[in-house]
Amino acid sequence: MEHRPLRGTYWKVVELGGAKVAVSDRVQEPHLNFSASELRVSGSSGCNRLMGSFEHQGAALKFGPLAGTRMACLEPALASQEQQIFTQLQRVRSYRIHGDDLALLDATGQVSLKLQSVMLR
């Protein structure tokens, strides 16, 4: 089975702490893009854009300080989910890719976030 590369792939967040991610037609879906040319990550946490740095060596992955825009999140469930995304990303210490699936793991090896690659048209 061919695996998607971590960098240069659009990764849609599908699970957060074991729960399915909520999406709304009014906001961008939560996703991450790891730059292919520098150690930068960008994407969306739902209501807001996120950006920051990451360290990557082998299966080790750690996010540096992450910043987000400050747009109001009108749906309370999405605002809560957005905060959880930032919290879980700071706990990530490694990753595993299997086909189109990316698992971001914490220090104990538990899955913090599950993502899927999306082919952009």
Biopython code that builds the backbone (N, CA, C, O; Angstrom):
import numpy as np
from Bio.PDB.StructureBuilder import StructureBuilder

atoms = [
    (1, "MET", "N", (0.848, -1.186, 0.000)),
    (1, "MET", "CA", (0.000, 0.000, 0.000)),
    (1, "MET", "C", (0.888, 1.242, 0.000)),
    (1, "MET", "O", (1.823, 1.359, 0.792)),
    (2, "GLU", "N", (0.577, 2.150, -0.895)),
    (2, "GLU", "CA", (1.328, 3.400, -0.981)),
    (2, "GLU", "C", (0.832, 4.346, 0.109)),
    (2, "GLU", "O", (-0.365, 4.433, 0.380)),
    (3, "HIS", "N", (1.779, 5.052, 0.726)),
    (3, "HIS", "CA", (1.424, 6.004, 1.785)),
    (3, "HIS", "C", (1.566, 7.429, 1.270)),
    (3, "HIS", "O", (2.460, 7.727, 0.477)),
    (4, "ARG", "N", (0.702, 8.285, 1.716)),
    (4, "ARG", "CA", (0.812, 9.708, 1.403)),
    (4, "ARG", "C", (1.990, 10.283, 2.196)),
    (4, "ARG", "O", (2.253, 9.835, 3.312)),
    (5, "PRO", "N", (2.697, 11.260, 1.640)),
    (5, "PRO", "CA", (3.760, 11.904, 2.412)),
    (5, "PRO", "C", (3.164, 12.852, 3.454)),
    (5, "PRO", "O", (2.118, 13.455, 3.217)),
    (6, "LEU", "N", (3.819, 12.985, 4.593)),
    (6, "LEU", "CA", (3.365, 13.915, 5.626)),
    (6, "LEU", "C", (3.342, 15.334, 5.059)),
    (6, "LEU", "O", (2.368, 16.070, 5.218)),
    (7, "ARG", "N", (4.432, 15.694, 4.398)),
    (7, "ARG", "CA", (4.587, 17.066, 3.917)),
    (7, "ARG", "C", (4.064, 17.201, 2.495)),
    (7, "ARG", "O", (4.260, 16.322, 1.656)),
    (8, "GLY", "N", (3.391, 18.327, 2.241)),
    (8, "GLY", "CA", (2.857, 18.588, 0.916)),
    (8, "GLY", "C", (1.516, 17.924, 0.652)),
    (8, "GLY", "O", (1.067, 17.885, -0.493)),
    (9, "THR", "N", (0.869, 17.404, 1.682)),
    (9, "THR", "CA", (-0.434, 16.743, 1.559)),
    (9, "THR", "C", (-1.470, 17.541, 2.350)),
    (9, "THR", "O", (-1.161, 18.057, 3.425)),
    (10, "TYR", "N", (-2.685, 17.648, 1.836)),
    (10, "TYR", "CA", (-3.796, 18.271, 2.552)),
    (10, "TYR", "C", (-4.385, 17.200, 3.460)),
    (10, "TYR", "O", (-4.904, 16.191, 2.981)),
    (11, "TRP", "N", (-4.305, 17.418, 4.777)),
    (11, "TRP", "CA", (-4.807, 16.448, 5.754)),
    (11, "TRP", "C", (-6.047, 17.009, 6.444)),
    (11, "TRP", "O", (-5.969, 18.016, 7.149)),
    (12, "LYS", "N", (-7.191, 16.357, 6.240)),
    (12, "LYS", "CA", (-8.455, 16.751, 6.868)),
    (12, "LYS", "C", (-8.565, 16.073, 8.229)),
    (12, "LYS", "O", (-8.390, 14.858, 8.324)),
    (13, "VAL", "N", (-8.851, 16.835, 9.283)),
    (13, "VAL", "CA", (-9.032, 16.272, 10.622)),
    (13, "VAL", "C", (-10.387, 15.565, 10.671)),
    (13, "VAL", "O", (-11.422, 16.185, 10.425)),
    (14, "VAL", "N", (-10.380, 14.265, 10.989)),
    (14, "VAL", "CA", (-11.634, 13.496, 11.023)),
    (14, "VAL", "C", (-12.005, 13.029, 12.431)),
    (14, "VAL", "O", (-13.179, 12.797, 12.721)),
    (15, "GLU", "N", (-10.998, 12.890, 13.313)),
    (15, "GLU", "CA", (-11.269, 12.504, 14.704)),
    (15, "GLU", "C", (-10.385, 13.304, 15.638)),
    (15, "GLU", "O", (-9.234, 13.614, 15.331)),
    (16, "LEU", "N", (-10.955, 13.629, 16.784)),
    (16, "LEU", "CA", (-10.258, 14.409, 17.796)),
    (16, "LEU", "C", (-10.473, 13.728, 19.138)),
    (16, "LEU", "O", (-11.588, 13.712, 19.660)),
    (17, "GLY", "N", (-9.401, 13.161, 19.701)),
    (17, "GLY", "CA", (-9.529, 12.464, 20.980)),
    (17, "GLY", "C", (-10.531, 11.323, 20.922)),
    (17, "GLY", "O", (-11.215, 11.056, 21.910)),
    (18, "GLY", "N", (-10.630, 10.636, 19.774)),
    (18, "GLY", "CA", (-11.534, 9.502, 19.630)),
    (18, "GLY", "C", (-12.939, 9.854, 19.191)),
    (18, "GLY", "O", (-13.734, 8.959, 18.907)),
    (19, "ALA", "N", (-13.267, 11.146, 19.129)),
    (19, "ALA", "CA", (-14.616, 11.567, 18.713)),
    (19, "ALA", "C", (-14.576, 12.129, 17.295)),
    (19, "ALA", "O", (-13.617, 12.792, 16.902)),
    (20, "LYS", "N", (-15.633, 11.852, 16.537)),
    (20, "LYS", "CA", (-15.728, 12.359, 15.170)),
    (20, "LYS", "C", (-15.762, 13.889, 15.193)),
    (20, "LYS", "O", (-16.419, 14.488, 16.044)),
    (21, "VAL", "N", (-15.057, 14.509, 14.265)),
    (21, "VAL", "CA", (-14.987, 15.967, 14.189)),
    (21, "VAL", "C", (-16.259, 16.522, 13.551)),
    (21, "VAL", "O", (-16.722, 16.028, 12.523)),
    (22, "ALA", "N", (-16.810, 17.553, 14.175)),
    (22, "ALA", "CA", (-17.998, 18.220, 13.634)),
    (22, "ALA", "C", (-17.558, 19.222, 12.569)),
    (22, "ALA", "O", (-16.550, 19.911, 12.720)),
    (23, "VAL", "N", (-18.331, 19.285, 11.500)),
    (23, "VAL", "CA", (-18.050, 20.252, 10.442)),
    (23, "VAL", "C", (-19.326, 21.046, 10.164)),
    (23, "VAL", "O", (-20.435, 20.541, 10.333)),
    (24, "SER", "N", (-19.150, 22.279, 9.742)),
    (24, "SER", "CA", (-20.288, 23.142, 9.429)),
    (24, "SER", "C", (-20.100, 23.704, 8.033)),
    (24, "SER", "O", (-18.972, 23.929, 7.595)),
    (25, "ASP", "N", (-21.193, 23.930, 7.339)),
    (25, "ASP", "CA", (-21.119, 24.522, 6.006)),
    (25, "ASP", "C", (-20.652, 25.975, 6.068)),
    (25, "ASP", "O", (-20.220, 26.536, 5.060)),
    (26, "ARG", "N", (-20.739, 26.579, 7.248)),
    (26, "ARG", "CA", (-20.407, 28.000, 7.381)),
    (26, "ARG", "C", (-18.941, 28.273, 7.658)),
    (26, "ARG", "O", (-18.501, 29.420, 7.576)),
    (27, "VAL", "N", (-18.176, 27.239, 7.986)),
    (27, "VAL", "CA", (-16.749, 27.437, 8.269)),
    (27, "VAL", "C", (-15.929, 26.398, 7.510)),
    (27, "VAL", "O", (-16.455, 25.386, 7.046)),
    (28, "GLN", "N", (-14.645, 26.668, 7.395)),
    (28, "GLN", "CA", (-13.765, 25.742, 6.704)),
    (28, "GLN", "C", (-13.554, 24.491, 7.554)),
    (28, "GLN", "O", (-13.504, 24.574, 8.782)),
    (29, "GLU", "N", (-13.429, 23.332, 6.902)),
    (29, "GLU", "CA", (-13.202, 22.096, 7.656)),
    (29, "GLU", "C", (-11.830, 22.157, 8.330)),
    (29, "GLU", "O", (-10.894, 22.719, 7.761)),
    (30, "PRO", "N", (-11.694, 21.589, 9.531)),
    (30, "PRO", "CA", (-10.379, 21.545, 10.186)),
    (30, "PRO", "C", (-9.411, 20.721, 9.329)),
    (30, "PRO", "O", (-9.737, 19.612, 8.905)),
    (31, "HIS", "N", (-8.232, 21.269, 9.084)),
    (31, "HIS", "CA", (-7.240, 20.575, 8.266)),
    (31, "HIS", "C", (-5.845, 21.119, 8.550)),
    (31, "HIS", "O", (-5.684, 22.190, 9.133)),
    (32, "LEU", "N", (-4.839, 20.354, 8.123)),
    (32, "LEU", "CA", (-3.434, 20.757, 8.266)),
    (32, "LEU", "C", (-2.713, 20.569, 6.943)),
    (32, "LEU", "O", (-2.996, 19.639, 6.188)),
    (33, "ASN", "N", (-1.781, 21.464, 6.678)),
    (33, "ASN", "CA", (-0.870, 21.351, 5.538)),
    (33, "ASN", "C", (0.541, 21.531, 6.087)),
    (33, "ASN", "O", (0.871, 22.596, 6.609)),
    (34, "PHE", "N", (1.372, 20.504, 5.972)),
    (34, "PHE", "CA", (2.772, 20.592, 6.375)),
    (34, "PHE", "C", (3.555, 21.020, 5.145)),
    (34, "PHE", "O", (3.531, 20.327, 4.128)),
    (35, "SER", "N", (4.249, 22.152, 5.220)),
    (35, "SER", "CA", (4.996, 22.662, 4.077)),
    (35, "SER", "C", (6.043, 21.656, 3.620)),
    (35, "SER", "O", (6.703, 21.020, 4.442)),
    (36, "ALA", "N", (6.195, 21.511, 2.299)),
    (36, "ALA", "CA", (7.200, 20.605, 1.743)),
    (36, "ALA", "C", (8.585, 21.242, 1.756)),
    (36, "ALA", "O", (9.591, 20.538, 1.670)),
    (37, "SER", "N", (8.645, 22.583, 1.862)),
    (37, "SER", "CA", (9.931, 23.267, 1.728)),
    (37, "SER", "C", (10.489, 23.856, 3.022)),
    (37, "SER", "O", (11.677, 24.173, 3.084)),
    (38, "GLU", "N", (9.664, 24.008, 4.051)),
    (38, "GLU", "CA", (10.148, 24.539, 5.329)),
    (38, "GLU", "C", (9.364, 23.902, 6.468)),
    (38, "GLU", "O", (8.332, 23.272, 6.239)),
    (39, "LEU", "N", (9.842, 24.063, 7.676)),
    (39, "LEU", "CA", (9.200, 23.426, 8.836)),
    (39, "LEU", "C", (8.064, 24.306, 9.366)),
    (39, "LEU", "O", (8.083, 24.769, 10.507)),
    (40, "ARG", "N", (7.069, 24.517, 8.489)),
    (40, "ARG", "CA", (5.905, 25.328, 8.818)),
    (40, "ARG", "C", (4.648, 24.508, 8.566)),
    (40, "ARG", "O", (4.589, 23.697, 7.642)),
    (41, "VAL", "N", (3.654, 24.735, 9.401)),
    (41, "VAL", "CA", (2.351, 24.088, 9.236)),
    (41, "VAL", "C", (1.304, 25.196, 9.169)),
    (41, "VAL", "O", (1.424, 26.222, 9.838)),
    (42, "SER", "N", (0.282, 24.972, 8.354)),
    (42, "SER", "CA", (-0.833, 25.913, 8.270)),
    (42, "SER", "C", (-2.102, 25.094, 8.106)),
    (42, "SER", "O", (-2.050, 23.882, 7.894)),
    (43, "GLY", "N", (-3.219, 25.753, 8.205)),
    (43, "GLY", "CA", (-4.483, 25.052, 8.034)),
    (43, "GLY", "C", (-5.611, 25.800, 8.687)),
    (43, "GLY", "O", (-5.610, 27.028, 8.773)),
    (44, "SER", "N", (-6.582, 25.026, 9.151)),
    (44, "SER", "CA", (-7.760, 25.599, 9.791)),
    (44, "SER", "C", (-8.118, 24.751, 11.004)),
    (44, "SER", "O", (-8.019, 23.525, 10.978)),
    (45, "SER", "N", (-8.535, 25.431, 12.068)),
    (45, "SER", "CA", (-9.011, 24.727, 13.256)),
    (45, "SER", "C", (-10.539, 24.699, 13.267)),
    (45, "SER", "O", (-11.150, 24.265, 14.244)),
    (46, "GLY", "N", (-11.144, 25.159, 12.193)),
    (46, "GLY", "CA", (-12.603, 25.193, 12.077)),
    (46, "GLY", "C", (-13.047, 26.602, 11.762)),
    (46, "GLY", "O", (-13.283, 26.939, 10.602)),
    (47, "CYS", "N", (-13.161, 27.419, 12.775)),
    (47, "CYS", "CA", (-13.571, 28.812, 12.574)),
    (47, "CYS", "C", (-12.387, 29.706, 12.204)),
    (47, "CYS", "O", (-12.579, 30.766, 11.608)),
    (48, "ASN", "N", (-11.198, 29.304, 12.542)),
    (48, "ASN", "CA", (-10.028, 30.156, 12.356)),
    (48, "ASN", "C", (-8.901, 29.432, 11.630)),
    (48, "ASN", "O", (-8.802, 28.205, 11.649)),
    (49, "ARG", "N", (-8.057, 30.234, 10.991)),
    (49, "ARG", "CA", (-6.857, 29.690, 10.369)),
    (49, "ARG", "C", (-5.818, 29.471, 11.463)),
    (49, "ARG", "O", (-5.783, 30.201, 12.453)),
    (50, "LEU", "N", (-4.974, 28.460, 11.276)),
    (50, "LEU", "CA", (-3.881, 28.238, 12.216)),
    (50, "LEU", "C", (-2.575, 28.176, 11.445)),
    (50, "LEU", "O", (-2.544, 27.832, 10.264)),
    (51, "MET", "N", (-1.501, 28.515, 12.136)),
    (51, "MET", "CA", (-0.175, 28.481, 11.533)),
    (51, "MET", "C", (0.858, 28.338, 12.633)),
    (51, "MET", "O", (0.612, 28.691, 13.786)),
    (52, "GLY", "N", (2.021, 27.815, 12.262)),
    (52, "GLY", "CA", (3.093, 27.665, 13.241)),
    (52, "GLY", "C", (4.211, 26.825, 12.669)),
    (52, "GLY", "O", (4.311, 26.627, 11.458)),
    (53, "SER", "N", (5.047, 26.335, 13.563)),
    (53, "SER", "CA", (6.201, 25.549, 13.155)),
    (53, "SER", "C", (6.058, 24.121, 13.672)),
    (53, "SER", "O", (5.221, 23.829, 14.527)),
    (54, "PHE", "N", (6.894, 23.242, 13.131)),
    (54, "PHE", "CA", (6.927, 21.867, 13.628)),
    (54, "PHE", "C", (8.336, 21.321, 13.495)),
    (54, "PHE", "O", (9.127, 21.806, 12.686)),
    (55, "GLU", "N", (8.644, 20.309, 14.294)),
    (55, "GLU", "CA", (9.905, 19.573, 14.214)),
    (55, "GLU", "C", (9.552, 18.167, 13.763)),
    (55, "GLU", "O", (8.567, 17.584, 14.215)),
    (56, "HIS", "N", (10.368, 17.630, 12.865)),
    (56, "HIS", "CA", (10.043, 16.333, 12.277)),
    (56, "HIS", "C", (11.338, 15.581, 12.011)),
    (56, "HIS", "O", (12.200, 16.055, 11.271)),
    (57, "GLN", "N", (11.472, 14.410, 12.615)),
    (57, "GLN", "CA", (12.627, 13.554, 12.356)),
    (57, "GLN", "C", (12.176, 12.113, 12.522)),
    (57, "GLN", "O", (11.770, 11.705, 13.610)),
    (58, "GLY", "N", (12.249, 11.335, 11.433)),
    (58, "GLY", "CA", (11.748, 9.969, 11.474)),
    (58, "GLY", "C", (10.265, 9.997, 11.780)),
    (58, "GLY", "O", (9.509, 10.718, 11.128)),
    (59, "ALA", "N", (9.836, 9.215, 12.774)),
    (59, "ALA", "CA", (8.424, 9.199, 13.169)),
    (59, "ALA", "C", (8.119, 10.243, 14.238)),
    (59, "ALA", "O", (6.964, 10.420, 14.624)),
    (60, "ALA", "N", (9.159, 10.941, 14.720)),
    (60, "ALA", "CA", (8.957, 11.972, 15.745)),
    (60, "ALA", "C", (8.371, 13.232, 15.102)),
    (60, "ALA", "O", (8.802, 13.651, 14.028)),
    (61, "LEU", "N", (7.395, 13.819, 15.768)),
    (61, "LEU", "CA", (6.759, 15.036, 15.286)),
    (61, "LEU", "C", (6.342, 15.854, 16.493)),
    (61, "LEU", "O", (5.686, 15.350, 17.406)),
    (62, "LYS", "N", (6.727, 17.114, 16.486)),
    (62, "LYS", "CA", (6.357, 18.005, 17.588)),
    (62, "LYS", "C", (6.049, 19.374, 17.001)),
    (62, "LYS", "O", (6.795, 19.889, 16.168)),
    (63, "PHE", "N", (4.946, 19.952, 17.443)),
    (63, "PHE", "CA", (4.566, 21.275, 16.973)),
    (63, "PHE", "C", (5.203, 22.334, 17.849)),
    (63, "PHE", "O", (5.273, 22.186, 19.069)),
    (64, "GLY", "N", (5.671, 23.414, 17.215)),
    (64, "GLY", "CA", (6.169, 24.565, 17.942)),
    (64, "GLY", "C", (4.979, 25.415, 18.346)),
    (64, "GLY", "O", (3.842, 24.945, 18.332)),
    (65, "PRO", "N", (5.235, 26.665, 18.706)),
    (65, "PRO", "CA", (4.105, 27.537, 19.038)),
    (65, "PRO", "C", (3.164, 27.659, 17.834)),
    (65, "PRO", "O", (3.609, 27.877, 16.707)),
    (66, "LEU", "N", (1.878, 27.518, 18.087)),
    (66, "LEU", "CA", (0.866, 27.658, 17.046)),
    (66, "LEU", "C", (0.058, 28.919, 17.299)),
    (66, "LEU", "O", (-0.264, 29.244, 18.442)),
    (67, "ALA", "N", (-0.262, 29.620, 16.234)),
    (67, "ALA", "CA", (-1.076, 30.829, 16.336)),
    (67, "ALA", "C", (-2.334, 30.627, 15.512)),
    (67, "ALA", "O", (-2.367, 29.810, 14.592)),
    (68, "GLY", "N", (-3.352, 31.371, 15.847)),
    (68, "GLY", "CA", (-4.591, 31.300, 15.092)),
    (68, "GLY", "C", (-5.186, 32.683, 14.939)),
    (68, "GLY", "O", (-4.929, 33.576, 15.746)),
    (69, "THR", "N", (-5.985, 32.852, 13.895)),
    (69, "THR", "CA", (-6.714, 34.108, 13.759)),
    (69, "THR", "C", (-7.755, 34.157, 14.864)),
    (69, "THR", "O", (-7.972, 33.154, 15.543)),
    (70, "ARG", "N", (-8.395, 35.284, 15.058)),
    (70, "ARG", "CA", (-9.313, 35.466, 16.184)),
    (70, "ARG", "C", (-10.745, 35.775, 15.743)),
    (70, "ARG", "O", (-11.409, 36.634, 16.321)),
    (71, "MET", "N", (-11.206, 35.073, 14.723)),
    (71, "MET", "CA", (-12.575, 35.276, 14.267)),
    (71, "MET", "C", (-13.538, 34.655, 15.280)),
    (71, "MET", "O", (-13.229, 33.638, 15.902)),
    (72, "ALA", "N", (-14.679, 35.264, 15.433)),
    (72, "ALA", "CA", (-15.688, 34.721, 16.347)),
    (72, "ALA", "C", (-16.204, 33.388, 15.807)),
    (72, "ALA", "O", (-16.449, 33.232, 14.611)),
    (73, "CYS", "N", (-16.358, 32.442, 16.719)),
    (73, "CYS", "CA", (-16.894, 31.130, 16.365)),
    (73, "CYS", "C", (-18.318, 31.091, 16.925)),
    (73, "CYS", "O", (-18.511, 30.928, 18.130)),
    (74, "LEU", "N", (-19.308, 31.241, 16.048)),
    (74, "LEU", "CA", (-20.684, 31.432, 16.495)),
    (74, "LEU", "C", (-21.357, 30.184, 17.047)),
    (74, "LEU", "O", (-22.329, 30.288, 17.795)),
    (75, "GLU", "N", (-20.855, 29.007, 16.690)),
    (75, "GLU", "CA", (-21.437, 27.773, 17.208)),
    (75, "GLU", "C", (-20.583, 27.291, 18.389)),
    (75, "GLU", "O", (-19.410, 26.967, 18.202)),
    (76, "PRO", "N", (-21.155, 27.239, 19.605)),
    (76, "PRO", "CA", (-20.384, 26.851, 20.795)),
    (76, "PRO", "C", (-19.658, 25.513, 20.647)),
    (76, "PRO", "O", (-18.532, 25.374, 21.124)),
    (77, "ALA", "N", (-20.275, 24.536, 20.003)),
    (77, "ALA", "CA", (-19.636, 23.222, 19.847)),
    (77, "ALA", "C", (-18.376, 23.341, 18.988)),
    (77, "ALA", "O", (-17.371, 22.685, 19.265)),
    (78, "LEU", "N", (-18.428, 24.172, 17.953)),
    (78, "LEU", "CA", (-17.254, 24.357, 17.099)),
    (78, "LEU", "C", (-16.155, 25.128, 17.817)),
    (78, "LEU", "O", (-14.971, 24.852, 17.624)),
    (79, "ALA", "N", (-16.548, 26.101, 18.653)),
    (79, "ALA", "CA", (-15.557, 26.861, 19.425)),
    (79, "ALA", "C", (-14.819, 25.938, 20.389)),
    (79, "ALA", "O", (-13.601, 26.036, 20.540)),
    (80, "SER", "N", (-15.549, 25.051, 21.031)),
    (80, "SER", "CA", (-14.946, 24.093, 21.956)),
    (80, "SER", "C", (-14.032, 23.126, 21.205)),
    (80, "SER", "O", (-12.919, 22.843, 21.649)),
    (81, "GLN", "N", (-14.506, 22.625, 20.071)),
    (81, "GLN", "CA", (-13.716, 21.701, 19.266)),
    (81, "GLN", "C", (-12.430, 22.373, 18.787)),
    (81, "GLN", "O", (-11.365, 21.757, 18.770)),
    (82, "GLU", "N", (-12.542, 23.632, 18.402)),
    (82, "GLU", "CA", (-11.378, 24.375, 17.929)),
    (82, "GLU", "C", (-10.301, 24.461, 19.018)),
    (82, "GLU", "O", (-9.116, 24.268, 18.744)),
    (83, "GLN", "N", (-10.714, 24.748, 20.230)),
    (83, "GLN", "CA", (-9.764, 24.810, 21.344)),
    (83, "GLN", "C", (-9.131, 23.443, 21.597)),
    (83, "GLN", "O", (-7.940, 23.356, 21.897)),
    (84, "GLN", "N", (-9.920, 22.376, 21.479)),
    (84, "GLN", "CA", (-9.392, 21.022, 21.672)),
    (84, "GLN", "C", (-8.354, 20.683, 20.598)),
    (84, "GLN", "O", (-7.367, 20.005, 20.885)),
    (85, "ILE", "N", (-8.566, 21.142, 19.384)),
    (85, "ILE", "CA", (-7.599, 20.883, 18.312)),
    (85, "ILE", "C", (-6.247, 21.481, 18.688)),
    (85, "ILE", "O", (-5.223, 20.808, 18.578)),
    (86, "PHE", "N", (-6.234, 22.741, 19.133)),
    (86, "PHE", "CA", (-4.977, 23.376, 19.542)),
    (86, "PHE", "C", (-4.338, 22.622, 20.708)),
    (86, "PHE", "O", (-3.127, 22.400, 20.715)),
    (87, "THR", "N", (-5.147, 22.228, 21.693)),
    (87, "THR", "CA", (-4.636, 21.496, 22.855)),
    (87, "THR", "C", (-4.018, 20.166, 22.438)),
    (87, "THR", "O", (-2.913, 19.831, 22.867)),
    (88, "GLN", "N", (-4.726, 19.411, 21.606)),
    (88, "GLN", "CA", (-4.218, 18.103, 21.169)),
    (88, "GLN", "C", (-2.959, 18.238, 20.313)),
    (88, "GLN", "O", (-2.045, 17.423, 20.435)),
    (89, "LEU", "N", (-2.897, 19.246, 19.458)),
    (89, "LEU", "CA", (-1.711, 19.428, 18.626)),
    (89, "LEU", "C", (-0.470, 19.656, 19.488)),
    (89, "LEU", "O", (0.615, 19.189, 19.140)),
    (90, "GLN", "N", (-0.614, 20.366, 20.603)),
    (90, "GLN", "CA", (0.533, 20.619, 21.477)),
    (90, "GLN", "C", (1.002, 19.345, 22.183)),
    (90, "GLN", "O", (2.133, 19.294, 22.666)),
    (91, "ARG", "N", (0.153, 18.319, 22.250)),
    (91, "ARG", "CA", (0.513, 17.052, 22.904)),
    (91, "ARG", "C", (1.185, 16.063, 21.957)),
    (91, "ARG", "O", (1.738, 15.058, 22.403)),
    (92, "VAL", "N", (1.141, 16.336, 20.660)),
    (92, "VAL", "CA", (1.666, 15.402, 19.661)),
    (92, "VAL", "C", (3.181, 15.235, 19.806)),
    (92, "VAL", "O", (3.917, 16.210, 19.961)),
    (93, "ARG", "N", (3.633, 13.962, 19.753)),
    (93, "ARG", "CA", (5.061, 13.651, 19.829)),
    (93, "ARG", "C", (5.527, 12.749, 18.689)),
    (93, "ARG", "O", (6.727, 12.623, 18.446)),
    (94, "SER", "N", (4.568, 12.114, 17.982)),
    (94, "SER", "CA", (4.939, 11.257, 16.854)),
    (94, "SER", "C", (3.740, 11.100, 15.941)),
    (94, "SER", "O", (2.641, 11.564, 16.244)),
    (95, "TYR", "N", (3.970, 10.437, 14.819)),
    (95, "TYR", "CA", (2.891, 10.214, 13.879)),
    (95, "TYR", "C", (3.060, 8.875, 13.189)),
    (95, "TYR", "O", (4.129, 8.266, 13.215)),
    (96, "ARG", "N", (1.964, 8.431, 12.568)),
    (96, "ARG", "CA", (1.959, 7.180, 11.819)),
    (96, "ARG", "C", (1.050, 7.383, 10.607)),
    (96, "ARG", "O", (-0.078, 7.858, 10.739)),
    (97, "ILE", "N", (1.552, 7.017, 9.427)),
    (97, "ILE", "CA", (0.745, 7.107, 8.213)),
    (97, "ILE", "C", (0.501, 5.695, 7.705)),
    (97, "ILE", "O", (1.425, 4.889, 7.596)),
    (98, "HIS", "N", (-0.756, 5.411, 7.396)),
    (98, "HIS", "CA", (-1.136, 4.132, 6.790)),
    (98, "HIS", "C", (-2.059, 4.464, 5.624)),
    (98, "HIS", "O", (-3.216, 4.833, 5.826)),
    (99, "GLY", "N", (-1.545, 4.333, 4.404)),
    (99, "GLY", "CA", (-2.343, 4.695, 3.237)),
    (99, "GLY", "C", (-2.680, 6.168, 3.247)),
    (99, "GLY", "O", (-1.789, 7.016, 3.232)),
    (100, "ASP", "N", (-3.984, 6.478, 3.274)),
    (100, "ASP", "CA", (-4.461, 7.864, 3.277)),
    (100, "ASP", "C", (-4.745, 8.376, 4.685)),
    (100, "ASP", "O", (-5.263, 9.482, 4.844)),
    (101, "ASP", "N", (-4.415, 7.592, 5.708)),
    (101, "ASP", "CA", (-4.720, 7.963, 7.095)),
    (101, "ASP", "C", (-3.474, 8.382, 7.849)),
    (101, "ASP", "O", (-2.430, 7.736, 7.765)),
    (102, "LEU", "N", (-3.599, 9.477, 8.588)),
    (102, "LEU", "CA", (-2.522, 10.002, 9.423)),
    (102, "LEU", "C", (-3.005, 10.009, 10.867)),
    (102, "LEU", "O", (-4.046, 10.591, 11.174)),
    (103, "ALA", "N", (-2.253, 9.363, 11.752)),
    (103, "ALA", "CA", (-2.551, 9.398, 13.189)),
    (103, "ALA", "C", (-1.469, 10.229, 13.868)),
    (103, "ALA", "O", (-0.278, 9.956, 13.714)),
    (104, "LEU", "N", (-1.887, 11.244, 14.618)),
    (104, "LEU", "CA", (-0.960, 12.041, 15.417)),
    (104, "LEU", "C", (-1.037, 11.518, 16.841)),
    (104, "LEU", "O", (-2.111, 11.489, 17.443)),
    (105, "LEU", "N", (0.112, 11.103, 17.382)),
    (105, "LEU", "CA", (0.155, 10.396, 18.660)),
    (105, "LEU", "C", (0.772, 11.248, 19.762)),
    (105, "LEU", "O", (1.670, 12.051, 19.508)),
    (106, "ASP", "N", (0.281, 11.065, 20.992)),
    (106, "ASP", "CA", (0.868, 11.771, 22.138)),
    (106, "ASP", "C", (2.062, 10.979, 22.682)),
    (106, "ASP", "O", (2.450, 9.966, 22.101)),
    (107, "ALA", "N", (2.630, 11.428, 23.771)),
    (107, "ALA", "CA", (3.840, 10.806, 24.333)),
    (107, "ALA", "C", (3.620, 9.359, 24.762)),
    (107, "ALA", "O", (4.578, 8.589, 24.832)),
    (108, "THR", "N", (2.371, 8.972, 25.053)),
    (108, "THR", "CA", (2.086, 7.596, 25.472)),
    (108, "THR", "C", (1.719, 6.699, 24.286)),
    (108, "THR", "O", (1.462, 5.509, 24.467)),
    (109, "GLY", "N", (1.692, 7.268, 23.067)),
    (109, "GLY", "CA", (1.341, 6.500, 21.885)),
    (109, "GLY", "C", (-0.150, 6.477, 21.591)),
    (109, "GLY", "O", (-0.592, 5.799, 20.664)),
    (110, "GLN", "N", (-0.935, 7.222, 22.385)),
    (110, "GLN", "CA", (-2.380, 7.313, 22.142)),
    (110, "GLN", "C", (-2.653, 8.278, 20.996)),
    (110, "GLN", "O", (-1.954, 9.279, 20.843)),
    (111, "VAL", "N", (-3.662, 7.981, 20.197)),
    (111, "VAL", "CA", (-4.015, 8.844, 19.064)),
    (111, "VAL", "C", (-4.701, 10.106, 19.583)),
    (111, "VAL", "O", (-5.750, 10.035, 20.223)),
    (112, "SER", "N", (-4.097, 11.260, 19.299)),
    (112, "SER", "CA", (-4.696, 12.554, 19.653)),
    (112, "SER", "C", (-5.637, 13.035, 18.566)),
    (112, "SER", "O", (-6.740, 13.506, 18.843)),
    (113, "LEU", "N", (-5.186, 12.910, 17.318)),
    (113, "LEU", "CA", (-5.993, 13.313, 16.168)),
    (113, "LEU", "C", (-5.817, 12.307, 15.046)),
    (113, "LEU", "O", (-4.730, 11.768, 14.837)),
    (114, "LYS", "N", (-6.911, 12.063, 14.323)),
    (114, "LYS", "CA", (-6.843, 11.250, 13.104)),
    (114, "LYS", "C", (-7.172, 12.167, 11.936)),
    (114, "LYS", "O", (-8.102, 12.971, 12.001)),
    (115, "LEU", "N", (-6.395, 12.034, 10.871)),
    (115, "LEU", "CA", (-6.607, 12.850, 9.687)),
    (115, "LEU", "C", (-6.620, 11.950, 8.458)),
    (115, "LEU", "O", (-6.104, 10.833, 8.486)),
    (116, "GLN", "N", (-7.209, 12.448, 7.389)),
    (116, "GLN", "CA", (-7.216, 11.726, 6.111)),
    (116, "GLN", "C", (-6.757, 12.658, 5.021)),
    (116, "GLN", "O", (-7.088, 13.844, 5.016)),
    (117, "SER", "N", (-5.978, 12.103, 4.080)),
    (117, "SER", "CA", (-5.523, 12.921, 2.966)),
    (117, "SER", "C", (-6.681, 13.158, 2.008)),
    (117, "SER", "O", (-7.534, 12.292, 1.812)),
    (118, "VAL", "N", (-6.693, 14.330, 1.422)),
    (118, "VAL", "CA", (-7.727, 14.704, 0.472)),
    (118, "VAL", "C", (-7.032, 15.138, -0.809)),
    (118, "VAL", "O", (-6.131, 15.977, -0.785)),
    (119, "MET", "N", (-7.454, 14.563, -1.922)),
    (119, "MET", "CA", (-6.909, 14.964, -3.211)),
    (119, "MET", "C", (-7.588, 16.255, -3.619)),
    (119, "MET", "O", (-8.808, 16.303, -3.773)),
    (120, "LEU", "N", (-6.795, 17.301, -3.795)),
    (120, "LEU", "CA", (-7.345, 18.598, -4.200)),
    (120, "LEU", "C", (-7.466, 18.645, -5.710)),
    (120, "LEU", "O", (-6.596, 18.154, -6.429)),
    (121, "ARG", "N", (-8.541, 19.235, -6.183)),
    (121, "ARG", "CA", (-8.758, 19.325, -7.633)),
    (121, "ARG", "C", (-8.317, 20.645, -8.168)),
    (121, "ARG", "O", (-8.427, 20.892, -9.369)),
]
sb = StructureBuilder()
sb.init_structure("model")
sb.init_model(0)
sb.init_chain("A")
sb.init_seg("    ")
for serial, (resi, resn, name, xyz) in enumerate(atoms, 1):
    if name == "N":
        sb.init_residue(resn, " ", resi, " ")
    sb.init_atom(name, np.array(xyz, "f"), 0.0, 1.0, " ", f" {name:<3s}", serial, name[0])
structure = sb.get_structure()
